[in-house]
């Protein structure tokens, strides 16, 4: 029973983190462009770049060897 609950907990945390990243990307777009119309494309680009950076950091930190150590 704990397994499915853990998956839901992890999913909620992931969605919350992505929401924070999206909000930060929107603020970055607002700072870069001011009140001009291209806010959405710039926010999308900032969102993708931030997510790619986070994904690369996660990927580099979570590599494990194929064979057990002991």
C-alpha positions, -999 to +999 in steps of 0.1 A: +000+000+000+029+023+007+042+020-029+013+036-047+011+064-021+048+071-026+042+074-064+014+099-058+036+119-034+064+120-059+040+131-087+027+159-065+062+171-058+071+169-095+040+189-105+047+215-078+084+219-089+073+223-125+048+249-115+074+269-097+098+266-127+070+278-150+062+308-127+099+317-126+101+315-164+072+338-167+089+363-144+121+360-165+100+367-197+084+397-181+117+412-170+133+406-205+104+418-226+084+441-203+048+444-214+053+435-250+034+406-267+062+380-271+060+370-234+047+335-241+075+324-265+102+338-242+086+322-212+084+289-231+121+291-240+131+300-205+110+271-191+126+246-215+161+258-208+156+256-170+140+222-173+168+209-195+193+222-169+175+205-140+172+173-161+209+173-169+219+178-133+196+150-122+209+127-149+245+134-140+239+128-103+218+097-106+241+075-127+249+041-111+271+013-121+256-017-139+272-042-114+266-041-077+297-032-056+295-059-031 
